[in-house]
Amino acid sequence: MKKALLVVAVIACLASCKKDHPALSPLNGTWELRSVSGGFGPAVVVEADKRVTYQFTINSKYLKTDAAKTETRGEYRLNLTDEYKGYKIGSITFTNPDYTDAFAVKADTINIGSSAADGPTYQFIRIKK
């Protein structure tokens, strides 16, 4: 009986301890906007003083800082649906404001947006883990 209680206690403890792991969140870290592309046009490099940054945490929170140093906080959710040429692809949903867009991540590069209908695609590079 003591062994059974010990096993139940260990399982309950492990189940209640949510341990975030960086591998579970491919976005963990700080990302900086480097280029914008759309339609058939070439990618446009974003000047350093106009770059937006996102800081993503493994507990699904984000902090967005624009070029004017205005901060927006919220939560995000990834829905990874496929892989293509090493990219994990799917959608990303932000809560502030509520917004969902196409998404692709590979190593230290993320692309948010879709240029399928001349909409912009924003390429971010990880600058800090």
Accessible surface in RSA format (square Angstrom, percent):
REM  Atomic radii and reference values for relative SASA: ProtOr
REM  Chains: A
REM  Algorithm: Lee & Richards
REM  Probe-radius: 1.40
REM  Slices: 20
REM RES _ NUM      All-atoms   Total-Side   Main-Chain    Non-polar    All polar
REM                ABS   REL    ABS   REL    ABS   REL    ABS   REL    ABS   REL
RES MET A   1   178.07  92.2 131.99  87.4  46.08 109.7 112.62  95.7  65.45  86.7
RES LYS A   2   178.59  87.1 171.36 105.1   7.24  17.2 115.98 104.4  62.62  66.7
RES LYS A   3   170.59  83.2 168.39 103.3   2.20   5.2 112.87 101.6  57.72  61.5
RES ALA A   4    56.27  51.7  46.54  71.8   9.73  22.1  54.54  76.8   1.73   4.6
RES LEU A   5   106.21  59.1 102.52  73.3   3.69   9.3 102.80  72.2   3.40   9.2
RES LEU A   6   115.94  64.6 111.31  79.6   4.63  11.6 115.19  80.9   0.75   2.0
RES VAL A   7    83.23  54.8  81.00  73.3   2.23   5.4  83.19  72.3   0.04   0.1
RES VAL A   8    93.00  61.2  91.65  83.0   1.34   3.2  92.52  80.4   0.48   1.3
RES ALA A   9    56.23  51.7  45.56  70.3  10.67  24.3  52.44  73.8   3.79  10.0
RES VAL A  10    73.36  48.3  70.73  64.0   2.62   6.3  73.33  63.7   0.02   0.1
RES ILE A  11   107.36  61.1 105.02  78.2   2.34   5.6 106.66  76.8   0.70   1.9
RES ALA A  12    56.61  52.1  46.44  71.7  10.17  23.1  53.37  75.2   3.24   8.6
RES CYS A  13    71.57  54.1  65.49  73.0   6.08  14.3  21.93  55.6  49.64  53.5
RES LEU A  14   126.75  70.6 114.32  81.8  12.43  31.2 114.56  80.5  12.18  32.8
RES ALA A  15    86.33  79.4  45.73  70.6  40.60  92.4  58.90  82.9  27.43  72.7
RES SER A  16    91.48  77.3  54.68  73.0  36.80  84.8  50.83 108.2  40.65  56.9
RES CYS A  17    77.10  58.3  60.00  66.9  17.10  40.2  30.31  76.8  46.79  50.5
RES LYS A  18   168.74  82.3 134.30  82.4  34.44  82.0  98.87  89.0  69.87  74.4
RES LYS A  19   181.33  88.5 159.27  97.7  22.06  52.5 106.15  95.5  75.18  80.1
RES ASP A  20    51.72  36.2  32.60  32.4  19.12  45.2   5.70  13.4  46.02  45.9
RES HIS A  21   100.71  55.0 100.08  69.6   0.63   1.6  68.74  70.8  31.97  37.2
RES PRO A  22    77.73  56.7  72.43  66.0   5.30  19.3  72.69  60.0   5.04  31.3
RES ALA A  23    79.94  73.5  44.43  68.6  35.52  80.8  57.78  81.4  22.16  58.7
RES LEU A  24   139.88  77.9 111.23  79.6  28.65  72.0 114.67  80.5  25.20  67.8
RES SER A  25    11.88  10.0   8.56  11.4   3.32   7.6   9.56  20.4   2.32   3.3
RES PRO A  26    30.30  22.1  19.13  17.4  11.17  40.6  29.75  24.6   0.55   3.4
RES LEU A  27     0.00   0.0   0.00   0.0   0.00   0.0   0.00   0.0   0.00   0.0
RES ASN A  28    37.97  26.2  37.11  35.9   0.86   2.1   3.44   8.3  34.54  33.4
RES GLY A  29     7.71   9.5   0.00   N/A   7.71   9.5   7.52  20.6   0.19   0.4
RES THR A  30    20.82  14.8  20.82  21.1   0.00   0.0  16.27  21.8   4.56   6.9
RES TRP A  31     0.00   0.0   0.00   0.0   0.00   0.0   0.00   0.0   0.00   0.0
RES GLU A  32    30.50  17.5  30.50  23.1   0.00   0.0   0.00   0.0  30.50  24.9
RES LEU A  33    13.06   7.3  13.06   9.3   0.00   0.0  13.06   9.2   0.00   0.0
RES ARG A  34    75.45  31.7  74.86  38.2   0.58   1.4  15.27  20.9  60.18  36.5
RES SER A  35    15.14  12.8  15.01  20.0   0.13   0.3   8.03  17.1   7.11  10.0
RES VAL A  36    40.52  26.7  39.22  35.5   1.30   3.1  39.41  34.2   1.11   3.0
RES SER A  37    36.76  31.1  32.34  43.2   4.42  10.2  17.38  37.0  19.38  27.2
RES GLY A  38    25.92  32.0   0.00   N/A  25.92  32.0  10.57  29.0  15.35  34.4
RES GLY A  39    27.39  33.8   0.00   N/A  27.39  33.8   7.09  19.5  20.30  45.5
RES PHE A  40   214.06 107.1 177.07 109.7  37.00  96.3 182.44 110.6  31.62  90.5
RES GLY A  41    40.65  50.1   0.00   N/A  40.65  50.1  25.43  69.8  15.22  34.1
RES PRO A  42   116.56  84.9  99.94  91.1  16.62  60.4 111.59  92.1   4.96  30.8
RES ALA A  43    62.45  57.4  37.39  57.7  25.06  57.0  37.39  52.7  25.06  66.4
RES VAL A  44    98.18  64.6  94.96  86.0   3.22   7.8  98.18  85.3   0.00   0.0
RES VAL A  45   110.51  72.7  95.45  86.4  15.06  36.3  95.45  82.9  15.06  40.8
RES VAL A  46    19.96  13.1  15.76  14.3   4.20  10.1  19.93  17.3   0.03   0.1
RES GLU A  47   107.17  61.5  98.94  74.9   8.22  19.6  42.27  81.8  64.90  53.0
RES ALA A  48    77.17  71.0  56.50  87.2  20.67  47.0  56.61  79.7  20.56  54.5
RES ASP A  49   106.58  74.7  80.94  80.6  25.64  60.6  51.35 120.9  55.23  55.1
RES LYS A  50   120.96  59.0 112.55  69.1   8.41  20.0  66.86  60.2  54.10  57.6
RES ARG A  51    53.53  22.5  42.89  21.9  10.65  25.3   2.25   3.1  51.28  31.1
RES VAL A  52    26.21  17.2  26.21  23.7   0.00   0.0  26.21  22.8   0.00   0.0
RES THR A  53    32.99  23.5  32.99  33.4   0.00   0.0  20.28  27.2  12.71  19.2
RES TYR A  54    20.61   9.6  20.61  11.7   0.00   0.0   3.49   2.6  17.11  21.1
RES GLN A  55    81.28  45.5  79.75  58.3   1.53   3.6  10.65  22.7  70.63  53.6
RES PHE A  56     2.23   1.1   0.00   0.0   2.23   5.8   0.00   0.0   2.23   6.4
RES THR A  57    48.38  34.4  47.78  48.4   0.60   1.4  48.38  65.0   0.00   0.0
RES ILE A  58    53.54  30.5  39.06  29.1  14.49  34.9  39.06  28.1  14.49  39.3
RES ASN A  59    76.92  53.0  64.48  62.3  12.44  30.0  20.25  48.7  56.68  54.8
RES SER A  60    49.60  41.9  49.38  65.9   0.22   0.5  16.91  36.0  32.69  45.8
RES LYS A  61    90.39  44.1  90.39  55.5   0.00   0.0  59.74  53.8  30.65  32.6
RES TYR A  62    10.23   4.8   4.14   2.4   6.09  15.9   4.20   3.2   6.04   7.4
RES LEU A  63    31.94  17.8  30.72  22.0   1.22   3.1  30.72  21.6   1.22   3.3
RES LYS A  64    70.23  34.3  70.05  43.0   0.18   0.4  17.90  16.1  52.33  55.7
RES THR A  65    25.37  18.0  24.43  24.8   0.94   2.2  16.49  22.2   8.87  13.4
RES ASP A  66    47.90  33.6  46.66  46.4   1.24   2.9  17.48  41.1  30.43  30.3
RES ALA A  67    43.72  40.2  24.28  37.5  19.44  44.2  26.87  37.8  16.85  44.6
RES ALA A  68    83.39  76.7  49.66  76.6  33.72  76.7  61.21  86.2  22.18  58.8
RES LYS A  69   158.25  77.2 141.63  86.9  16.61  39.6  93.56  84.2  64.69  68.9
RES THR A  70    80.17  57.0  71.22  72.2   8.95  21.3  56.36  75.7  23.81  36.0
RES GLU A  71    97.21  55.8  69.21  52.4  28.00  66.7  17.43  33.7  79.78  65.1
RES THR A  72    37.76  26.9  34.22  34.7   3.54   8.4  14.24  19.1  23.52  35.6
RES ARG A  73   153.71  64.5 144.69  73.8   9.01  21.5  59.11  80.8  94.60  57.3
RES GLY A  74    15.66  19.3   0.00   N/A  15.66  19.3  13.88  38.1   1.78   4.0
RES GLU A  75    80.16  46.0  80.16  60.6   0.00   0.0  17.32  33.5  62.84  51.3
RES TYR A  76    13.09   6.1   7.56   4.3   5.54  14.4   6.85   5.1   6.25   7.7
RES ARG A  77   151.47  63.6 146.68  74.8   4.79  11.4  65.52  89.5  85.95  52.1
RES LEU A  78    40.54  22.6  15.95  11.4  24.59  61.8  15.95  11.2  24.59  66.2
RES ASN A  79    78.12  53.9  74.98  72.5   3.14   7.6  13.21  31.8  64.91  62.7
RES LEU A  80    70.96  39.5  40.50  29.0  30.46  76.6  40.78  28.6  30.18  81.2
RES THR A  81    96.22  68.4  59.12  59.9  37.10  88.4  54.43  73.1  41.79  63.2
RES ASP A  82    88.02  61.7  75.54  75.2  12.48  29.5  17.04  40.1  70.98  70.8
RES GLU A  83   113.09  64.9  93.77  70.9  19.32  46.0  31.89  61.7  81.20  66.3
RES TYR A  84   135.55  63.3 131.58  74.9   3.97  10.3 104.67  78.7  30.89  38.1
RES LYS A  85   153.85  75.1 125.31  76.9  28.53  67.9  89.81  80.8  64.03  68.2
RES GLY A  86    47.85  59.0   0.00   N/A  47.85  59.0  26.09  71.6  21.76  48.7
RES TYR A  87    55.18  25.8  55.18  31.4   0.00   0.0  31.45  23.6  23.72  29.2
RES LYS A  88    88.56  43.2  88.56  54.3   0.00   0.0  40.54  36.5  48.02  51.1
RES ILE A  89    53.69  30.6  53.69  40.0   0.00   0.0  53.69  38.7   0.00   0.0
RES GLY A  90    16.37  20.2   0.00   N/A  16.37  20.2   8.31  22.8   8.06  18.1
RES SER A  91    30.30  25.6  29.97  40.0   0.32   0.7  19.13  40.7  11.17  15.6
RES ILE A  92     0.04   0.0   0.00   0.0   0.04   0.1   0.04   0.0   0.00   0.0
RES THR A  93    26.81  19.1  26.24  26.6   0.56   1.3  20.33  27.3   6.47   9.8
RES PHE A  94     8.82   4.4   8.65   5.4   0.17   0.4   8.65   5.2   0.17   0.5
RES THR A  95    65.84  46.8  50.70  51.4  15.14  36.1  46.02  61.8  19.82  30.0
RES ASN A  96    69.11  47.7  66.20  64.0   2.91   7.0  10.96  26.4  58.15  56.2
RES PRO A  97   103.63  75.5  97.45  88.8   6.18  22.5 103.63  85.6   0.00   0.0
RES ASP A  98   124.11  86.9  96.33  95.9  27.78  65.7  35.99  84.7  88.12  87.9
RES TYR A  99   105.97  49.5  98.03  55.8   7.94  20.7  84.02  63.1  21.95  27.1
RES THR A 100    78.42  55.8  54.86  55.6  23.56  56.2  40.29  54.1  38.13  57.6
RES ASP A 101    28.61  20.0  22.56  22.5   6.05  14.3   7.53  17.7  21.08  21.0
RES ALA A 102    41.11  37.8  33.39  51.5   7.72  17.6  36.54  51.5   4.56  12.1
RES PHE A 103     5.75   2.9   0.00   0.0   5.75  15.0   1.34   0.8   4.41  12.6
RES ALA A 104    16.53  15.2  16.32  25.2   0.22   0.5  16.32  23.0   0.22   0.6
RES VAL A 105     5.50   3.6   4.55   4.1   0.95   2.3   4.55   4.0   0.95   2.6
RES LYS A 106    90.83  44.3  85.73  52.6   5.11  12.2  48.47  43.6  42.36  45.1
RES ALA A 107    85.24  78.4  52.39  80.8  32.85  74.7  70.38  99.1  14.86  39.4
RES ASP A 108    62.37  43.7  60.98  60.7   1.39   3.3  16.72  39.4  45.65  45.5
RES THR A 109    27.89  19.8  27.89  28.3   0.00   0.0   5.52   7.4  22.37  33.8
RES ILE A 110     0.00   0.0   0.00   0.0   0.00   0.0   0.00   0.0   0.00   0.0
RES ASN A 111    29.60  20.4  28.90  27.9   0.69   1.7   8.39  20.2  21.21  20.5
RES ILE A 112     9.33   5.3   9.33   6.9   0.00   0.0   9.33   6.7   0.00   0.0
RES GLY A 113     9.74  12.0   0.00   N/A   9.74  12.0   0.40   1.1   9.34  20.9
RES SER A 114    52.23  44.1  38.97  52.0  13.27  30.6  28.35  60.4  23.88  33.5
RES SER A 115    42.47  35.9  33.17  44.3   9.30  21.4   1.11   2.4  41.35  57.9
RES ALA A 116    99.71  91.7  53.03  81.8  46.67 106.2  66.31  93.4  33.40  88.5
RES ALA A 117    95.74  88.0  64.85 100.1  30.89  70.3  74.35 104.7  21.39  56.7
RES ASP A 118   106.90  74.9  84.35  84.0  22.55  53.3  27.84  65.5  79.06  78.8
RES GLY A 119    22.11  27.3   0.00   N/A  22.11  27.3  22.11  60.7   0.00   0.0
RES PRO A 120    61.17  44.6  57.83  52.7   3.33  12.1  58.73  48.5   2.44  15.1
RES THR A 121    23.34  16.6  22.21  22.5   1.13   2.7  19.03  25.6   4.31   6.5
RES TYR A 122    76.70  35.8  76.70  43.6   0.00   0.0  44.11  33.2  32.58  40.2
RES GLN A 123    58.08  32.5  58.08  42.5   0.00   0.0   5.95  12.7  52.13  39.5
RES PHE A 124     7.84   3.9   7.84   4.9   0.00   0.0   7.84   4.8   0.00   0.0
RES ILE A 125    49.71  28.3  49.71  37.0   0.00   0.0  49.71  35.8   0.00   0.0
RES ARG A 126    37.90  15.9  22.83  11.6  15.07  35.9   4.12   5.6  33.78  20.5
RES ILE A 127    83.42  47.5  46.85  34.9  36.57  88.1  54.39  39.2  29.03  78.8
RES LYS A 128   136.24  66.5 128.66  78.9   7.58  18.1  78.46  70.6  57.78  61.6
RES LYS A 129   174.86  85.3 129.85  79.7  45.01 107.2  86.49  77.8  88.37  94.1
END  Absolute sums over single chains surface
CHAIN  1 A     8804.3       7325.6       1478.7       5359.2       3445.1
END  Absolute sums over all chains
TOTAL          8804.3       7325.6       1478.7       5359.2       3445.1
